[in-house]
Amino acid sequence: MGIVAINRDSLEQGITALENAANGFSSRALSPVDNRSTITANGAAREAFSDSQVVHGYFSDALVVSAGIIEEIGDSFFEGEERYVNAMRSN
């Protein structure tokens, strides 16, 4: 029976990368300068910007959840590996 080898450093680096990516997708405020114009196109642009910020928030949330799931799976593998090693040592 083979052993699944998990590299904790690689796992943690991947989780950190996902969390950092999530931070990069945080919402931004529209500059007050962009709210001065009454041009119809500018209003549509403000609405599109607002919609994009909602999507950024969803993407950021998804990355955070994914990082958490990956961390839980990694922890489960580490716990299983530890139990396996301890069982083998006691035999």
VMD Tcl script that builds the backbone (N, CA, C; Angstrom):
set m [mol new atoms 273]
animate dup $m
set s [atomselect $m all]
$s set {name element resname resid chain x y z} {
  {N N MET 1 A 0.844 -1.182 0.000}
  {CA C MET 1 A 0.000 0.000 0.000}
  {C C MET 1 A 0.885 1.240 0.000}
  {N N GLY 2 A 0.688 2.161 -0.925}
  {CA C GLY 2 A 1.502 3.363 -1.023}
  {C C GLY 2 A 1.055 4.448 -0.065}
  {N N ILE 3 A 1.934 5.370 0.180}
  {CA C ILE 3 A 1.648 6.496 1.066}
  {C C ILE 3 A 1.486 7.748 0.208}
  {N N VAL 4 A 0.475 8.522 0.517}
  {CA C VAL 4 A 0.289 9.806 -0.149}
  {C C VAL 4 A 1.179 10.806 0.564}
  {N N ALA 5 A 2.153 11.336 -0.137}
  {CA C ALA 5 A 3.082 12.291 0.469}
  {C C ALA 5 A 2.565 13.705 0.277}
  {N N ILE 6 A 2.440 14.422 1.385}
  {CA C ILE 6 A 1.964 15.796 1.355}
  {C C ILE 6 A 3.104 16.694 1.826}
  {N N ASN 7 A 3.379 17.730 1.068}
  {CA C ASN 7 A 4.415 18.685 1.457}
  {C C ASN 7 A 3.721 19.876 2.115}
  {N N ARG 8 A 3.856 19.990 3.429}
  {CA C ARG 8 A 3.154 21.047 4.175}
  {C C ARG 8 A 3.572 22.435 3.696}
  {N N ASP 9 A 4.850 22.639 3.401}
  {CA C ASP 9 A 5.298 23.959 2.933}
  {C C ASP 9 A 4.607 24.347 1.623}
  {N N SER 10 A 4.527 23.403 0.695}
  {CA C SER 10 A 3.859 23.681 -0.583}
  {C C SER 10 A 2.379 23.962 -0.374}
  {N N LEU 11 A 1.769 23.195 0.513}
  {CA C LEU 11 A 0.356 23.401 0.820}
  {C C LEU 11 A 0.132 24.800 1.379}
  {N N GLU 12 A 0.945 25.188 2.349}
  {CA C GLU 12 A 0.789 26.511 2.968}
  {C C GLU 12 A 1.078 27.637 1.987}
  {N N GLN 13 A 2.038 27.426 1.083}
  {CA C GLN 13 A 2.329 28.443 0.068}
  {C C GLN 13 A 1.133 28.614 -0.875}
  {N N GLY 14 A 0.494 27.507 -1.242}
  {CA C GLY 14 A -0.679 27.578 -2.099}
  {C C GLY 14 A -1.835 28.290 -1.421}
  {N N ILE 15 A -2.037 27.993 -0.144}
  {CA C ILE 15 A -3.106 28.643 0.612}
  {C C ILE 15 A -2.833 30.138 0.720}
  {N N THR 16 A -1.591 30.501 1.015}
  {CA C THR 16 A -1.217 31.913 1.116}
  {C C THR 16 A -1.429 32.620 -0.221}
  {N N ALA 17 A -1.080 31.961 -1.313}
  {CA C ALA 17 A -1.272 32.560 -2.644}
  {C C ALA 17 A -2.749 32.826 -2.908}
  {N N LEU 18 A -3.618 31.883 -2.535}
  {CA C LEU 18 A -5.061 32.097 -2.720}
  {C C LEU 18 A -5.561 33.241 -1.855}
  {N N GLU 19 A -5.109 33.298 -0.613}
  {CA C GLU 19 A -5.528 34.384 0.273}
  {C C GLU 19 A -5.043 35.736 -0.243}
  {N N ASN 20 A -3.810 35.783 -0.756}
  {CA C ASN 20 A -3.284 37.031 -1.320}
  {C C ASN 20 A -4.076 37.442 -2.569}
  {N N ALA 21 A -4.434 36.466 -3.377}
  {CA C ALA 21 A -5.244 36.767 -4.562}
  {C C ALA 21 A -6.604 37.314 -4.140}
  {N N ALA 22 A -7.165 36.736 -3.089}
  {CA C ALA 22 A -8.458 37.223 -2.588}
  {C C ALA 22 A -8.351 38.675 -2.157}
  {N N ASN 23 A -7.260 39.029 -1.489}
  {CA C ASN 23 A -7.065 40.418 -1.066}
  {C C ASN 23 A -6.963 41.356 -2.264}
  {N N GLY 24 A -6.413 40.863 -3.350}
  {CA C GLY 24 A -6.293 41.672 -4.561}
  {C C GLY 24 A -7.618 41.948 -5.232}
  {N N PHE 25 A -8.625 41.171 -4.889}
  {CA C PHE 25 A -9.946 41.348 -5.485}
  {C C PHE 25 A -10.918 42.040 -4.544}
  {N N SER 26 A -10.395 42.786 -3.599}
  {CA C SER 26 A -11.282 43.515 -2.698}
  {C C SER 26 A -11.905 44.707 -3.440}
  {N N SER 27 A -13.039 45.128 -2.968}
  {CA C SER 27 A -13.766 46.227 -3.616}
  {C C SER 27 A -13.012 47.544 -3.502}
  {N N ARG 28 A -13.192 48.372 -4.482}
  {CA C ARG 28 A -12.583 49.700 -4.503}
  {C C ARG 28 A -13.704 50.738 -4.611}
  {N N ALA 29 A -13.476 51.893 -4.052}
  {CA C ALA 29 A -14.445 52.989 -4.171}
  {C C ALA 29 A -14.179 53.762 -5.455}
  {N N LEU 30 A -15.228 54.244 -6.038}
  {CA C LEU 30 A -15.105 55.079 -7.228}
  {C C LEU 30 A -14.649 56.466 -6.788}
  {N N SER 31 A -13.742 57.046 -7.522}
  {CA C SER 31 A -13.221 58.369 -7.197}
  {C C SER 31 A -14.342 59.404 -7.227}
  {N N PRO 32 A -14.379 60.315 -6.253}
  {CA C PRO 32 A -15.402 61.375 -6.263}
  {C C PRO 32 A -15.390 62.198 -7.549}
  {N N VAL 33 A -14.249 62.310 -8.171}
  {CA C VAL 33 A -14.147 63.053 -9.435}
  {C C VAL 33 A -15.035 62.414 -10.497}
  {N N ASP 34 A -15.173 61.081 -10.442}
  {CA C ASP 34 A -15.982 60.375 -11.434}
  {C C ASP 34 A -17.477 60.580 -11.236}
  {N N ASN 35 A -17.872 61.170 -10.147}
  {CA C ASN 35 A -19.297 61.370 -9.875}
  {C C ASN 35 A -19.789 62.770 -10.250}
  {N N ARG 36 A -18.915 63.623 -10.757}
  {CA C ARG 36 A -19.293 65.008 -11.059}
  {C C ARG 36 A -20.025 65.179 -12.378}
  {N N SER 37 A -19.773 64.323 -13.334}
  {CA C SER 37 A -20.349 64.483 -14.666}
  {C C SER 37 A -21.806 64.046 -14.698}
  {N N THR 38 A -22.563 64.668 -15.558}
  {CA C THR 38 A -23.970 64.293 -15.751}
  {C C THR 38 A -24.163 63.581 -17.080}
  {N N ILE 39 A -23.074 63.317 -17.765}
  {CA C ILE 39 A -23.172 62.636 -19.057}
  {C C ILE 39 A -23.766 61.239 -18.836}
  {N N THR 40 A -24.720 60.854 -19.666}
  {CA C THR 40 A -25.393 59.564 -19.539}
  {C C THR 40 A -24.400 58.404 -19.558}
  {N N ALA 41 A -23.423 58.466 -20.416}
  {CA C ALA 41 A -22.424 57.396 -20.510}
  {C C ALA 41 A -21.653 57.266 -19.204}
  {N N ASN 42 A -21.394 58.386 -18.548}
  {CA C ASN 42 A -20.670 58.337 -17.281}
  {C C ASN 42 A -21.518 57.630 -16.221}
  {N N GLY 43 A -22.816 57.866 -16.239}
  {CA C GLY 43 A -23.710 57.170 -15.305}
  {C C GLY 43 A -23.688 55.667 -15.542}
  {N N ALA 44 A -23.689 55.279 -16.809}
  {CA C ALA 44 A -23.626 53.854 -17.143}
  {C C ALA 44 A -22.283 53.262 -16.709}
  {N N ALA 45 A -21.222 54.033 -16.865}
  {CA C ALA 45 A -19.902 53.563 -16.448}
  {C C ALA 45 A -19.848 53.376 -14.932}
  {N N ARG 46 A -20.454 54.320 -14.193}
  {CA C ARG 46 A -20.496 54.188 -12.733}
  {C C ARG 46 A -21.254 52.924 -12.325}
  {N N GLU 47 A -22.362 52.653 -13.014}
  {CA C GLU 47 A -23.148 51.453 -12.714}
  {C C GLU 47 A -22.351 50.182 -13.043}
  {N N ALA 48 A -21.660 50.182 -14.174}
  {CA C ALA 48 A -20.839 49.025 -14.554}
  {C C ALA 48 A -19.706 48.818 -13.550}
  {N N PHE 49 A -19.099 49.922 -13.100}
  {CA C PHE 49 A -18.034 49.825 -12.097}
  {C C PHE 49 A -18.581 49.215 -10.808}
  {N N SER 50 A -19.730 49.674 -10.387}
  {CA C SER 50 A -20.359 49.150 -9.171}
  {C C SER 50 A -20.635 47.652 -9.309}
  {N N ASP 51 A -21.151 47.254 -10.460}
  {CA C ASP 51 A -21.409 45.829 -10.705}
  {C C ASP 51 A -20.120 45.023 -10.668}
  {N N SER 52 A -19.045 45.576 -11.232}
  {CA C SER 52 A -17.761 44.856 -11.241}
  {C C SER 52 A -17.225 44.670 -9.818}
  {N N GLN 53 A -17.505 45.629 -8.947}
  {CA C GLN 53 A -17.045 45.513 -7.568}
  {C C GLN 53 A -17.775 44.387 -6.837}
  {N N VAL 54 A -19.031 44.188 -7.163}
  {CA C VAL 54 A -19.787 43.068 -6.589}
  {C C VAL 54 A -19.166 41.748 -7.033}
  {N N VAL 55 A -18.839 41.650 -8.315}
  {CA C VAL 55 A -18.210 40.431 -8.840}
  {C C VAL 55 A -16.852 40.216 -8.172}
  {N N HIS 56 A -16.085 41.283 -8.013}
  {CA C HIS 56 A -14.795 41.167 -7.310}
  {C C HIS 56 A -15.005 40.591 -5.918}
  {N N GLY 57 A -16.021 41.072 -5.231}
  {CA C GLY 57 A -16.307 40.570 -3.893}
  {C C GLY 57 A -16.646 39.090 -3.901}
  {N N TYR 58 A -17.453 38.654 -4.881}
  {CA C TYR 58 A -17.801 37.233 -4.990}
  {C C TYR 58 A -16.547 36.392 -5.248}
  {N N PHE 59 A -15.693 36.880 -6.132}
  {CA C PHE 59 A -14.476 36.145 -6.470}
  {C C PHE 59 A -13.560 36.052 -5.255}
  {N N SER 60 A -13.423 37.154 -4.540}
  {CA C SER 60 A -12.601 37.167 -3.335}
  {C C SER 60 A -13.142 36.175 -2.313}
  {N N ASP 61 A -14.447 36.179 -2.103}
  {CA C ASP 61 A -15.066 35.247 -1.155}
  {C C ASP 61 A -14.811 33.798 -1.568}
  {N N ALA 62 A -14.935 33.529 -2.864}
  {CA C ALA 62 A -14.719 32.165 -3.360}
  {C C ALA 62 A -13.279 31.717 -3.126}
  {N N LEU 63 A -12.322 32.617 -3.325}
  {CA C LEU 63 A -10.918 32.273 -3.082}
  {C C LEU 63 A -10.663 31.976 -1.609}
  {N N VAL 64 A -11.254 32.759 -0.734}
  {CA C VAL 64 A -11.083 32.539 0.708}
  {C C VAL 64 A -11.677 31.189 1.104}
  {N N VAL 65 A -12.871 30.890 0.592}
  {CA C VAL 65 A -13.500 29.597 0.896}
  {C C VAL 65 A -12.648 28.456 0.349}
  {N N SER 66 A -12.142 28.602 -0.873}
  {CA C SER 66 A -11.299 27.567 -1.472}
  {C C SER 66 A -10.040 27.333 -0.650}
  {N N ALA 67 A -9.419 28.409 -0.201}
  {CA C ALA 67 A -8.218 28.274 0.627}
  {C C ALA 67 A -8.537 27.508 1.904}
  {N N GLY 68 A -9.676 27.808 2.506}
  {CA C GLY 68 A -10.077 27.112 3.726}
  {C C GLY 68 A -10.319 25.633 3.495}
  {N N ILE 69 A -10.964 25.301 2.390}
  {CA C ILE 69 A -11.233 23.905 2.064}
  {C C ILE 69 A -9.923 23.162 1.819}
  {N N ILE 70 A -9.024 23.770 1.065}
  {CA C ILE 70 A -7.732 23.146 0.782}
  {C C ILE 70 A -6.966 22.926 2.083}
  {N N GLU 71 A -7.019 23.898 2.973}
  {CA C GLU 71 A -6.328 23.760 4.261}
  {C C GLU 71 A -6.926 22.607 5.076}
  {N N GLU 72 A -8.246 22.498 5.096}
  {CA C GLU 72 A -8.898 21.409 5.825}
  {C C GLU 72 A -8.527 20.049 5.237}
  {N N ILE 73 A -8.511 19.947 3.929}
  {CA C ILE 73 A -8.146 18.686 3.286}
  {C C ILE 73 A -6.694 18.346 3.606}
  {N N GLY 74 A -5.815 19.331 3.514}
  {CA C GLY 74 A -4.410 19.106 3.848}
  {C C GLY 74 A -4.237 18.644 5.281}
  {N N ASP 75 A -4.942 19.307 6.202}
  {CA C ASP 75 A -4.872 18.904 7.609}
  {C C ASP 75 A -5.353 17.471 7.792}
  {N N SER 76 A -6.409 17.095 7.079}
  {CA C SER 76 A -6.921 15.724 7.165}
  {C C SER 76 A -5.883 14.715 6.682}
  {N N PHE 77 A -5.204 15.044 5.600}
  {CA C PHE 77 A -4.150 14.160 5.103}
  {C C PHE 77 A -3.013 14.045 6.116}
  {N N PHE 78 A -2.618 15.177 6.703}
  {CA C PHE 78 A -1.538 15.134 7.694}
  {C C PHE 78 A -1.933 14.300 8.911}
  {N N GLU 79 A -3.170 14.451 9.362}
  {CA C GLU 79 A -3.642 13.664 10.506}
  {C C GLU 79 A -3.686 12.178 10.164}
  {N N GLY 80 A -4.173 11.849 8.973}
  {CA C GLY 80 A -4.220 10.458 8.531}
  {C C GLY 80 A -2.837 9.864 8.398}
  {N N GLU 81 A -1.922 10.651 7.854}
  {CA C GLU 81 A -0.549 10.183 7.699}
  {C C GLU 81 A 0.080 9.920 9.066}
  {N N GLU 82 A -0.184 10.817 10.015}
  {CA C GLU 82 A 0.361 10.642 11.359}
  {C C GLU 82 A -0.203 9.379 12.021}
  {N N ARG 83 A -1.507 9.150 11.875}
  {CA C ARG 83 A -2.113 7.936 12.438}
  {C C ARG 83 A -1.512 6.685 11.792}
  {N N TYR 84 A -1.309 6.748 10.480}
  {CA C TYR 84 A -0.726 5.606 9.757}
  {C C TYR 84 A 0.678 5.317 10.246}
  {N N VAL 85 A 1.481 6.361 10.375}
  {CA C VAL 85 A 2.871 6.186 10.835}
  {C C VAL 85 A 2.877 5.636 12.254}
  {N N ASN 86 A 2.041 6.156 13.121}
  {CA C ASN 86 A 1.983 5.657 14.497}
  {C C ASN 86 A 1.533 4.203 14.544}
  {N N ALA 87 A 0.579 3.837 13.694}
  {CA C ALA 87 A 0.119 2.451 13.653}
  {C C ALA 87 A 1.224 1.531 13.169}
  {N N MET 88 A 1.995 1.977 12.176}
  {CA C MET 88 A 3.089 1.164 11.651}
  {C C MET 88 A 4.188 0.992 12.690}
  {N N ARG 89 A 4.432 2.043 13.476}
  {CA C ARG 89 A 5.467 1.966 14.509}
  {C C ARG 89 A 5.075 0.996 15.631}
  {N N SER 90 A 3.778 0.910 15.919}
  {CA C SER 90 A 3.342 0.044 17.010}
  {C C SER 90 A 3.290 -1.427 16.593}
  {N N ASN 91 A 3.423 -1.690 15.303}
  {CA C ASN 91 A 3.400 -3.095 14.818}
  {C C ASN 91 A 4.746 -3.708 14.848}
}
mol reanalyze $m
mol bondsrecalc $m
mol representation Tube
mol addrep $m
